[in-house]
């Protein structure tokens, strides 16, 4: 590009800086939103991954009902591919005081599941501990005293009954606010604490952690591939070590039990022998007394004095005998009791020994950690919004950019003709315009990319810090994303400029230097409606004709403004559809207070369990629940099957209603009703037959008779009689919905229920509702960012298109000013068209927004969650008001530009 052309181009940029800046700003906004939303989930995952990788978060957590010994840990450590293997202690303790706390105590580890010390120091003595940070009442120096209500096992497991806080920390085991539930205290864990390993007085570890030798990013395909197939391998390893431990304990206990039984049998034989000898001696004495009495009876009448002396001796001997007999009977009773107690102890020992025959081991991967699993789902929400929404956003920006550049090239016809006549090559002329648009797009892309990738992740991460650890957000540069953004920006600007230039440069220099003939005026449709047309004022008729005269401007304005309105509608609609689904699920559908999981129940509740549930609830509904595979085509999907004996009182716990809110008939024999998520995702409708299969390959075939509203989990309801008939046996009751007593403490009730041997877990729906609410609160900020960016885009679109309109019609505007139009009249003449086009664009945008919202919601698929697709009336109203507000603000700026138009200069002949 020559020096003259370069100066001319820079002068052009300076003189039309408003248009240049509009291109730059719209590209920056589009690229910023596109790249910012796209990079947010990877940046969040990268931030958490850096922390977990630094702290060597475990790959497997191994549990055994018999615990683990150092020999087991050493064996795990020696396995191929293992970087670290460590044993650890975990214990739930209840504190004493005016307010009780349930603390989950962990032992500090050396290499796995590290902590981040936030204040204080590490514990050095058995009576010192670290407590989690951000707990206002748990300050350094505070003492926790163990409650007397703790079990003997807990009391024996800790060396000190008083723990002093010496520091605070964050743990890789707890990256979110969830702390889990407990069977002690009020049933919910208040906080976690860390103690030194020496603080625990136990021969075995309660758990073992395995970290493999890898550095794969969390949730990545590489990590999933790396872990694929390891579950069975480590289940076998853990089971073999568990069996060795079980056999060792069994042999030791069996030996002790055999020794005890031998000792018991020996003592029983000795005691029985002594009793038998005493009985024989008593029987012999009794016989002698009987013989003596017979002899005395013979001399009773002959020798009265001897008889009396003999009877005295006899009575004395008889008294001794009776005393001896009483002593014998007392000794016999004591011996019998001792034998009974001994047999009970031996029987108890045999039962304990029998328990040792079964050693349960569990191999738990990262997904069983609540924080790890929740973060994947929570961060995926942003990723799913980013799949399609930003693309539409950048398309609107591209559309306006293309319009601006094509109109600019048309305006530059005369200058292009002059340059062509002066002998400049087509490449040089094209390069001038390409530099104009390309430089604006390049600068806008750079500013937008770095601004978006810096701002968006940090803003959204701030909302996630309400639920997760406060970790510094590390900047993530995605080369591929940056190149895509740059390519799209240049295509939208340079590509449009090149295409428009090719069309203009195909004409001769003389033809280019002649201005294009203005668009011919045509009758509009409204003119044929005479009663309406004749009542319009002259200037109103002019505005209507001008609107339809420049059809390209009409369509660009409608599409540009319509696209922005659609983005606003979609942004508000996302909030309407997603934010309140937890309240709907646990306030209108699943209205029970809690659910309990049961074991060893059969078809009726054991008396003890029924008593516990009845005392702690105002009502309950028993069910069978299980995970079954839904067979559809050649694929399978896990669904939850709920089976009840009857559905008469189900509405008190789970309201079965259609998507339109009408009551749903309960399923009959061989029938089922399914949740909307199942029907929607697997194309199932009323009247279809569903095939279900469990892990034992048992099959169920049921006819779908209804589809009910449900937003959490893929659920279906059938009758227990249907399952019994098709499976040939009754399925056990293993689940119950509960309604707590009025005014009852939720957590204390949960803890009381957890103590029942037949209740394995208690799930309080209020807690789940609160967690879902907090999880979705992050969406408020995402929607706010969407709305702000859409608003900014709308403002730039309206400004840009209005600016083009005024620039193209500057001679027309100068003419009406010469004719004596006042300032307000002039602005009304021009901007009235803006208002009409904004109204048209908004109307189109509302319909387009509904379609875009449905499309975006179809892309947002969170596993086991079914969102309502709805846009509230206030969202439509807000979108309309915002669009017209931006139009009003732009009109204020444009009035100033109209005022600055020089009438004499503008009316000079182009020639």
TISETI-619147 format. One record per residue (C-alpha): x, y, z; residue in three letters. Coordinates in steps of 0.02 Angstrom, whole numbers, plus 50000, padded with zeros to 5 digits. Each point is the difference from the previous one (the first is absolute). Layout:
residues N
XYZALA;...
//
This chain:
residues 911
500005000050000UNK;500755016649946UNK;500355014550115UNK;498595010549928UNK;498754985950015UNK;500594996550178UNK;499755018250050UNK;498325000149914UNK;499484984450094UNK;500545007150169UNK;499095016249959UNK;498464989749957UNK;500084991050167UNK;500155016650091UNK;498575008449906UNK;498834985050020UNK;500614994550171UNK;498224997050061UNK;499744986749867UNK;501764993150024UNK;499734998850188UNK;498294992049974UNK;500804985949898UNK;501384998250130UNK;498755000150145UNK;498784987849923UNK;501404987849957UNK;500745002150175UNK;498314997050081UNK;499584985049892UNK;501714992050018UNK;500075004450186UNK;498354991550036UNK;500364985249886UNK;501744996550066UNK;499615004950181UNK;498544988150020UNK;500904986449903UNK;501575001050108UNK;499105001250168UNK;499724981550031UNK;501774994849946UNK;500715014150107UNK;498984994650152UNK;500484981949977UNK;501825005149977UNK;499955010050162UNK;499294985750103UNK;501114987549911UNK;501565010050047UNK;499504999550183UNK;499544981650002UNK;501554995349902UNK;501115010050117UNK;499214991450151UNK;500044982849915UNK;498144996550012UNK;499654981450011UNK;499474988749857UNK;499304986350111UNK;499384999950179UNK;500044982350070UNK;498884994950145UNK;499924983750095UNK;498844994650141UNK;501564993350087UNK;501125015149965UNK;501735000049923UNK;501704996350076UNK;501725006549953UNK;500314983649906UNK;498485003649891UNK;500565017849963UNK;501754993749955UNK;499224987449882UNK;498945013549917UNK;501555011149984UNK;500974986149913UNK;498714997849862UNK;500505005749823UNK;499505017849956UNK;499705005750179UNK;500835016550044UNK;499375001150180UNK;499024988750116UNK;499605005750177UNK;498924994350143UNK;498945012650095UNK;498775001450144UNK;498275007849989UNK;498815002050146UNK;498385009450036UNK;500025008050173UNK;498715009650100UNK;500575014850104UNK;499325005350170UNK;499425017350050UNK;498515011749985UNK;499994996149814UNK;500474982949934UNK;501014998149841UNK;500294984649894UNK;501815000349940UNK;500744988349872UNK;501784996750058UNK;501334995049873UNK;501814995450026UNK;501305010249907UNK;500814990949855UNK;501745002249929UNK;499754999249812UNK;498164997449954UNK;498515011850023UNK;501055014550059UNK;499345015150093UNK;500345018649979UNK;500425008450165UNK;499105016850004UNK;500515005650175UNK;500904993750155UNK;501074984449999UNK;499864981249980UNK;499514989550153UNK;501494992550092UNK;499184991850151UNK;498534987750015UNK;498925013750077UNK;500235012549857UNK;499005001649838UNK;499735010049842UNK;498245005849958UNK;499315004949831UNK;500175018349953UNK;498545012249984UNK;499174993750159UNK;499695015850102UNK;499844991550169UNK;501464988049977UNK;501485011250039UNK;501784995750049UNK;500074996250186UNK;498244993150012UNK;499794983350089UNK;498854985949950UNK;499534988150140UNK;499344982849953UNK;498224996750056UNK;499604985350115UNK;498704994949870UNK;501384994149884UNK;500114981149984UNK;501344990250091UNK;500814996549832UNK;500225018749969UNK;500635003250176UNK;501304986249986UNK;500545005349824UNK;500625017250057UNK;501405002450125UNK;499355016850061UNK;498235005050049UNK;500395018649975UNK;500605007149834UNK;500745017449980UNK;499945009149833UNK;501765005349946UNK;499645004449819UNK;498755000849856UNK;500114991749830UNK;499174995649835UNK;499944981949948UNK;500064991749830UNK;498724987750069UNK;498725014150022UNK;500015011849851UNK;498185005050022UNK;498855004350145UNK;499304982350020UNK;500584991250158UNK;498874984849997UNK;498914992050132UNK;500374990250157UNK;499144987850117UNK;500555010050153UNK;499335016150073UNK;498755009449892UNK;500444989749847UNK;500965013049900UNK;501885002950000UNK;500405017850057UNK;501815000649945UNK;501534989349967UNK;501555000250108UNK;501744992849977UNK;501044991850136UNK;501744992750000UNK;500114981349971UNK;500614997750179UNK;498355007050066UNK;499114983849951UNK;500164984550108UNK;499614986049879UNK;500924984949930UNK;499185001549828UNK;499645013949878UNK;498185003649957UNK;500405003749817UNK;501394999449872UNK;500325012449859UNK;500804995749834UNK;500765012649880UNK;500604993349833UNK;501515006549906UNK;499155012249879UNK;499645018549978UNK;498434999249894UNK;498765014350016UNK;498444996450102UNK;498454994549902UNK;501044998649840UNK;499844985949875UNK;501824995950033UNK;499644997450184UNK;498454989649965UNK;501024989349879UNK;501414998550127UNK;498804993950135UNK;499004988649885UNK;500104981950057UNK;500875003650165UNK;498454997850109UNK;499924981149985UNK;501884998650018UNK;500025009750163UNK;498434991750065UNK;500944983649982UNK;501555007250086UNK;498995007450143UNK;498984984150021UNK;501564989150007UNK;500775011150135UNK;498345000550091UNK;499864981149993UNK;501774998250068UNK;499575011750143UNK;498364990850029UNK;500864983050003UNK;501325006350119UNK;498705007150119UNK;498914984649979UNK;501404988150041UNK;500515010350150UNK;498215001850063UNK;499594981949962UNK;501534994450099UNK;499505010750148UNK;498224993849988UNK;500584981849994UNK;501115002850153UNK;498565008350091UNK;498814985949955UNK;501274986950057UNK;500275009350164UNK;498125001850019UNK;499704981449971UNK;501354995450124UNK;499285011350133UNK;498264993549965UNK;500594982050020UNK;500915004150162UNK;498525009450069UNK;498784986449950UNK;501124986950079UNK;500055009750164UNK;498125001949997UNK;499784981549963UNK;501184995350145UNK;499085011750118UNK;498334992749944UNK;500634982450026UNK;500625004550174UNK;498325007950042UNK;499054984949933UNK;501114988550107UNK;499685010650155UNK;498145000049964UNK;500024981149987UNK;500894998450167UNK;498745012050079UNK;498574989649933UNK;500784984150072UNK;500305008550168UNK;498195005950004UNK;499394982349965UNK;501044992950142UNK;499365013450119UNK;498224995749953UNK;500304982050053UNK;500575004650176UNK;498775014250022UNK;498834990250114UNK;501324989050089UNK;501425011950036UNK;499255017350014UNK;501555008350076UNK;501154993549863UNK;498705004549871UNK;499945018250059UNK;501915001549999UNK;500044992049827UNK;498685011849931UNK;501015014950060UNK;501504993549905UNK;498914996149850UNK;499235017649996UNK;501715008050012UNK;500644989149858UNK;498415003849898UNK;500285018750024UNK;501784998149939UNK;499364990249850UNK;498695013149956UNK;501315013750015UNK;501164990149888UNK;498574997149877UNK;499625018749995UNK;501835003949971UNK;500034987149861UNK;498465007349914UNK;500745017650014UNK;501654994149927UNK;499084990649863UNK;499025015949954UNK;501595010349999UNK;500854987049893UNK;498534999749879UNK;500045019149985UNK;501884999849972UNK;499784986849866UNK;498625010249918UNK;501045016050003UNK;501494990749931UNK;498964992649860UNK;499325017349958UNK;501755007249994UNK;500564985749889UNK;498475002249890UNK;500355018649985UNK;501804996149957UNK;499414987949867UNK;498875013549926UNK;501435012449999UNK;501084986749922UNK;498664997149868UNK;500065018549957UNK;501834998149962UNK;499554987849863UNK;499395015249901UNK;501215014149967UNK;499195013649893UNK;501195010949899UNK;499555015449898UNK;501005008149861UNK;499365017849981UNK;500605011349861UNK;500045019049994UNK;498185001249947UNK;499464994450174UNK;500775015950070UNK;498555012450010UNK;501025015449957UNK;500864991949851UNK;498374993249929UNK;499025016150029UNK;501325010949917UNK;499924989949840UNK;498115002449990UNK;500045018350053UNK;501385005049878UNK;499144990449861UNK;498535012050009UNK;501105014149935UNK;500724988549867UNK;498274995449937UNK;499465018249991UNK;501605003249902UNK;499644986749870UNK;498845010349891UNK;499535016450084UNK;501635009449966UNK;499984994349818UNK;498345008849972UNK;500705015150090UNK;501505001349885UNK;498884997149848UNK;499025015650044UNK;501625009650018UNK;500624992949834UNK;498385004849913UNK;500145018250054UNK;501855000549959UNK;499654993449825UNK;498635013049976UNK;501135014150056UNK;501434995249884UNK;498924996749847UNK;499155017050023UNK;501685008450025UNK;500684992849838UNK;498465006449910UNK;500305017450075UNK;501824999449940UNK;499484997449817UNK;500565017249945UNK;501654999050091UNK;500314982649930UNK;499645006849826UNK;501225014550025UNK;501374988350062UNK;499694988349855UNK;500085014649878UNK;501655005650078UNK;500744983249955UNK;499994991150167UNK;499834981249983UNK;498474990750060UNK;501064991550134UNK;500595016750070UNK;498235007250001UNK;499324984250080UNK;501444999950124UNK;499485017450061UNK;498254994350044UNK;500574983050062UNK;501235008650118UNK;498595011150064UNK;498864985450043UNK;501374987550038UNK;500915011250125UNK;498385003750091UNK;499574981550005UNK;501764995050053UNK;500095012650142UNK;498214995950051UNK;500394981449999UNK;501575002250107UNK;499105011250125UNK;498464989050001UNK;500944983650020UNK;501115005450143UNK;498635010350081UNK;498744985849989UNK;501184986150055UNK;500605010650147UNK;498335007250056UNK;498704986449971UNK;500864985650094UNK;500435011450147UNK;498235006850016UNK;499184983049987UNK;501304992150115UNK;499545012950133UNK;498264992450006UNK;500714982550014UNK;501055005450148UNK;498365000750097UNK;499954981049985UNK;501824995349974UNK;501735004150066UNK;500685017449971UNK;501364995649876UNK;500915013049895UNK;499354998949822UNK;501474996049887UNK;499955007549825UNK;499804987249862UNK;500525004149822UNK;499194989049868UNK;500965001749838UNK;498684991049899UNK;498605011050066UNK;501025015849967UNK;500314994849820UNK;498164996049973UNK;499505017050070UNK;501275008949890UNK;499484990349845UNK;498155003850028UNK;500395018450031UNK;501025001849841UNK;498734990449896UNK;498615011450061UNK;500975015949962UNK;501344996649870UNK;498964986949910UNK;498535011849981UNK;501135014349946UNK;500874989149870UNK;498354993749929UNK;499255017549990UNK;501605007149922UNK;500004986549866UNK;498265005549948UNK;500445018649997UNK;501694997849916UNK;499204990749857UNK;499295016849940UNK;500995013149902UNK;500775015150086UNK;498775011749914UNK;498534989550057UNK;500634999650177UNK;500225018950008UNK;498195002549954UNK;498854998450151UNK;498764985850000UNK;498255004949957UNK;498955001150158UNK;498754986450035UNK;498375003049910UNK;498535003050112UNK;498604987149993UNK;498294998850069UNK;499954990550163UNK;498684987650052UNK;499255012350124UNK;499555011949857UNK;498734987449937UNK;499085001250167UNK;499235016949961UNK;499085003350166UNK;501654998250095UNK;501155008449873UNK;498995015849976UNK;499985003350187UNK;501905000050011UNK;500975016350002UNK;501185004349858UNK;501604996950098UNK;499324983650066UNK;499694994549820UNK;501785005149954UNK;500714989850144UNK;499004984649952UNK;500585001349820UNK;501805002650053UNK;499934984550111UNK;499484988749857UNK;501015009449869UNK;501684994350071UNK;499624981650018UNK;501784994850043UNK;500025012250145UNK;498274993950050UNK;500534981850007UNK;501685003650082UNK;499185010750133UNK;498644987350035UNK;501224985550006UNK;501285009550103UNK;498775006750128UNK;498994983949994UNK;501564989950037UNK;500425010750151UNK;498224999050066UNK;500064981249974UNK;501604999250103UNK;499185009850139UNK;498464988849998UNK;501104984650002UNK;501045006750144UNK;498495003750107UNK;499204983649945UNK;501504990050059UNK;499755006850174UNK;498134996849994UNK;500254982049942UNK;501434994650111UNK;500115010450158UNK;498424993950087UNK;499904981749952UNK;500584994550174UNK;498595009650083UNK;498764992449879UNK;500664982350026UNK;500045000450190UNK;498595012250029UNK;498664994449877UNK;500434982349941UNK;501074990350125UNK;499175007650153UNK;500604987150128UNK;501245006550128UNK;501254986049979UNK;500304982349941UNK;500824985350087UNK;500864984949924UNK;499564983550084UNK;500844983050010UNK;499434982650052UNK;498185005450001UNK;499084988349880UNK;498155004049981UNK;499685007150174UNK;500995011350115UNK;500804991850152UNK;499165005550162UNK;501525009750062UNK;500215009349834UNK;498155004049988UNK;500055007050177UNK;501505011249959UNK;499225006549840UNK;498295002750080UNK;500755009750146UNK;501005011349885UNK;498755003349861UNK;498205005149975UNK;499834987649858UNK;500974989249881UNK;499794991149834UNK;500924983649969UNK;500694995949827UNK;501194989249906UNK;501305010049905UNK;501384993749888UNK;501085004649853UNK;499474991349839UNK;500605001449821UNK;498785007249875UNK;500244991249833UNK;499715011549852UNK;500654994549831UNK;501724992550024UNK;500385011650146UNK;499644999650186UNK;499725013750128UNK;499904998650188UNK;498325005250075UNK;499294999250176UNK;498524988250020UNK;498845003950146UNK;498704986850042UNK;498595002350126UNK;498624988650066UNK;498745013949969UNK;499985018149942UNK;498515006150101UNK;501025010450123UNK;501485003749884UNK;499495018349979UNK;500545003350179UNK;501794995949952UNK;500205000849810UNK;498725009149892UNK;499714991149835UNK;499405013349879UNK;500115002749813UNK;501095013449923UNK;498465011249985UNK;499674998150187UNK;498514988249988UNK;499914984850115UNK;500714983949931UNK;499164983150017UNK;501074987450096UNK;500684985049905UNK;498994983949997UNK;500544981949975UNK;501474999049878UNK;499975018949978UNK;501215014150044UNK;500055018950006UNK;501665008049953UNK;500855016850032UNK;500065012949863UNK;501894998349985UNK;499834981749950UNK;498615003749875UNK;500935014949925UNK;501744992549984UNK;499524982649944UNK;498495004449893UNK;498754990550106UNK;498175004649998UNK;498404993750080UNK;499504983249928UNK;501804994249969UNK;500714984450081UNK;501605001950101UNK;501284986350026UNK;500995000250161UNK;501424988750059UNK;500924998850166UNK;501774994250039UNK;499394982050017UNK;499305000849822UNK;498204999350062UNK;498795008649880UNK;498485011050022UNK;498805004949860UNK;498805014050045UNK;498815011049903UNK;500225018850023UNK;498345007950050UNK;500585017350052UNK;501435012550006UNK;500245009950161UNK;500965015850041UNK;501654996850087UNK;501635009649994UNK;501264989550097UNK;500484982249948UNK;499224988849867UNK;498574992050095UNK;498544988549964UNK;498634992950112UNK;499214982849988UNK;499044988550117UNK;500904987150107UNK;498724987249941UNK;500595003149821UNK;501794996250049UNK;499494984750102UNK;498974993149855UNK;501345002549867UNK;501514995250107UNK;499174985450088UNK;500455006750172UNK;499645015050108UNK;501265014250001UNK;500485005850175UNK;499525016850074UNK;501635009550010UNK;499505018349996UNK;498785011850083UNK;499425017949983UNK;499805008850168UNK;499155015550065UNK;500785006150163UNK;499005004650153UNK;499475018250002UNK;501345011050078UNK;501264985750011UNK;501855003449982UNK;500454993049830UNK;501774994750042UNK;499614992550170UNK;498594990149920UNK;501194994049864UNK;501284994650131UNK;498664990750098UNK;499444990949843UNK;501804995849953UNK;500234990350162UNK;498764986849944UNK;500874984349939UNK;498824998549850UNK;500255017949940UNK;501615002249903UNK;499815018349949UNK;498895015250019UNK;499835013349864UNK;499225016650051UNK;499235008049846UNK;500165017450076UNK;501894998049998UNK;499954994249819UNK;498885014749955UNK;501215012150083UNK;501494992349910UNK;499125001049832UNK;499565018150036UNK;501815004450038UNK;500604990349849UNK;498815009549887UNK;500385016950081UNK;501565000449893UNK;498855000849851UNK;499395017250057UNK;501715007349963UNK;500124990849835UNK;498315006849948UNK;500505017450060UNK;501574999349892UNK;498954994049853UNK;498775014350023UNK;501365013150018UNK;500904993849845UNK;498384998749901UNK;499565017650057UNK;501705006349945UNK;499814991349834UNK;498265007349976UNK;500665017450038UNK;501434998449876UNK;498854992549867UNK;498735014050013UNK;501365013250007UNK;500924992949851UNK;498494997849888UNK;499305017050047UNK;501695007949965UNK;500054991749828UNK;498225006149966UNK;500455018050041UNK;501644999649904UNK;499134993549843UNK;498625013150010UNK;501045015050050UNK;499495010249844UNK;498174995850030UNK;500135005550181UNK;500935015949950UNK;498615003749877UNK;498614999150129UNK;501045010850118UNK;500165013049861UNK;498124999049978UNK;499835006250177UNK;499734984550104UNK;500395003050184UNK;501194988750098UNK;498614989650078UNK;499094998549833UNK;501594994649911UNK;500424986750129UNK;498194993749999UNK;500064999049809UNK;501524988650005UNK;499854991050166UNK;498164996049980UNK;500584986849877UNK;501194993350132UNK;498574997950122UNK;498954990849873UNK;501454988649950UNK;500384996750183UNK;498194995050026UNK;500054988349849UNK;501674992950057UNK;499384997550178UNK;498454990849937UNK;501074988649894UNK;501234998150145UNK;498654994150120UNK;499524985749886UNK;501814996349959UNK;500425000550186UNK;498704986750038UNK;500744988649866UNK;501805003650056UNK;499534997050182UNK;499234983249958UNK;501534995449898UNK;501225005250137UNK;498994990650132UNK;500044984649889UNK;501905001050004UNK;500085001950190UNK;499934981950055UNK;500484997150180UNK;499944981650040UNK;498504995250109UNK;499275017749990UNK;498525005349894UNK;499775018949984UNK;498365008649962UNK;500075009649837UNK;499105016150040UNK;500165018949982UNK;499025010550123UNK;499005015249936UNK;501135012050097UNK;501494993549900UNK;499165004949837UNK;499575016950073UNK;501775003250062UNK;500724995249831UNK;498855012149911UNK;500345014150122UNK;501894997749991UNK;499995000049809UNK;499005016249994UNK;501075007550138UNK;501564997149895UNK;499105007649850UNK;499585015350104UNK;501805002150059UNK;500664998349822UNK;498735012949941UNK;500705012450125UNK;501744997849927UNK;499355000749822UNK;499105016550032UNK;501685007850036UNK;500684993049837UNK;498515006949903UNK;500295017050078UNK;501825000049941UNK;499564996949815UNK;500645014649895UNK;498625004549878UNK;501105009249873UNK;501334986549992UNK;498744986149989UNK;499035007849858UNK;501525003049889UNK;499934990349837UNK;500904983550005UNK;500755003849831UNK;
//
